[in-house]
Amino acid sequence: MKILVTGGAGFIGCNFIRHVLRSHPDDSIVNLDKLTYAGNPANLADIEADPELSTRYRFVHGDICDPAAVEAAIARFVDWDAVPDAIVNFAAETHVDRSISGPEAFIRTDVIGTHVLLEALRAHAISRYLQISTDEVYGSIESGSFLETDPLSPSSPYSASKAGADLLVLAYRTTYDAPVLITRSANNYGPYQYPEKLIPLFATNALDEQPLPLYGDGGNVRDWIHVEDNCRALDTVLRRGAEGQIYNVGAGNEVSNREITARILTATGRDESLIRPVPDRLGHDRRYSVGCSRLRALGWAPQVAFEEGLAATVAWYAERRDWWEPIKSGEWRAYYERQYATLEPSS
């Protein structure tokens, strides 16, 4: 396949590119990325340095909201005398906290950007489009698990923007018979995740013996899936999924934020004195859970046990200070200090 990946310099996107190029030796990828604060060229340095993989990879700097940038990315497939077979859209603003303080960027990228890509899909008669969404579009659930047929009830500007994009994708299916698919993934963790999300933030703070800002009572529950398992799921849907369908992606690892915090402290050899409770996030969903029988019917199953995956992830951050220490300054530091202004430093 010849695949246009958008947002491929971000966390899940870079891991997906790595997975595809290493698993499918005949595939080629053009990566279109705006390089916002969370888009890091270092995330794909190993691909660009690899003599074989780099021949099947191209990077284009641009915004999915800009039709000219999307056209420029599609034009890069001329390097392989081809046109793209598929678009996989990872490009999005994704951090709930940032969406609460500044919703506009989320609406622009997540909704308008998706519209631009869908128009390119139609204009070039591209045969596959995969929209990367989130389980957060369903909202919170006290018991049981959401299915793909359940109504959407997003709680934050972020999840609302992703729900809006999902509905637009499905409308293009109904109106134009567009060859679209949607995946709704549970919380991802693993290497190369920007350290504003819970696991990389707490792991790197603990390694530096800095406070861990835990929202509320820490009882919010998420299903955690290793990014490599998620990438295998997305690849499965891209190649085997039925057009017009939605596929939930989860691993059945439902763990509270408090328990995640305790495991990270154990893995880093720190104690609970680093935990600093902070006021709860506005509109904070209590529990997410999705049923994944539709995806499993395609032959996918998670392979990374949560205990092993979390330990390996914390170890990666311990070994890769060269990756995250430069990030935790500048824009990151300014945002962190604004977001956790009431946080007392560790003694």
Steps between C-alpha positions, in 0.01 A plus 500: 500500500593864446369683808463869582533525878406830660636591843769235470753691711276463805487216750268243340575615147876445525450156650255415220747606232771294664267199519387522136844550348648213701205261457422565133821518294314609186314791663597867468389796713480876464467666839326840506547673836465860617761442775303660780642479852420124510635422152866411537731418205717305745218246527591367154875561497563125495288461186674781316841357598417149380641441147212273399201648683586856401455412132133433573437805717449868424421792730296808403467791743145633483159547659206272411278809513691635197380337174825599328705315762286189457547522121875537547508186712301304242737624230796341682377156399647577159829388659364147464309564177179449693201663661397428859286194563391625841490792741545431871413808704678531835530879478311650794524709810459237770560626854175543695647758739614721213157472338339637818722809502504547120234313299542683167812318384326167560197592292721629219735203471270218603194608298612737224816299437298181465275675248802600288627141497158362405483741208846382387379141531218577258705711260767234454271195525718357777374154588527500881469752782558415866396757763680454831253588775470437873282315749440839665232582241262267688538680831512331839344163585440369853489130409524288189665609176405721208438341162551667164123542463461700822423874482775757547506716812832688513583692817793724402572730207761245392263204491229716343737599219585134440131404505432774247772362275357149531156620400644687203683186386180296526305770315748475211431128495125552483507792257792416271553127566850589621719198587543594866572317825523623859692361798427609856794412720537478875780684682834429334833481679852421387816667363504847342190629681518873569544550877174681569297176508476308826752216457790690339443804723498297820788274389729790411400703806563201726839437340588861588335471845249770410133512611240283326184717456215253547152627415227472763488172689689313226209261453442568131530176303642455151564200278871505409634358175865489399561711192646203312179302555300801385713535186444134418128559543499805273699313237251213519203733454671682213554177307208282609230730636164544327442839344265723698566312826620618839739285705561541873858428609563402860709253697287440810754658737270714713711671764439808714729800479594443863612144425697616195672754723590234757644271232713778356633587845593135556667473159708813564585413861314801638237523773158660534640818652532625141122487442338844504119499471377788282144624433318269265479572127180670386252245363734213585353170373506231767541182294559396140446151365442369148397162364729380220333188360467659155876558484586159643289342226761632254763285671658757731575453870726699736842349557660726762408420861440822691746428781779426253410787270491758778833380642658517154355847443636638827835341418496668157454843658774422751736412213395777261563819693655626179150493349287655776728735690517749208119489478443584866604861462375797300138451392458189714626673815281807446191284448579277800537797731172650380311173525626407847544848646388382845742208509743510787855395411645190658731565790 
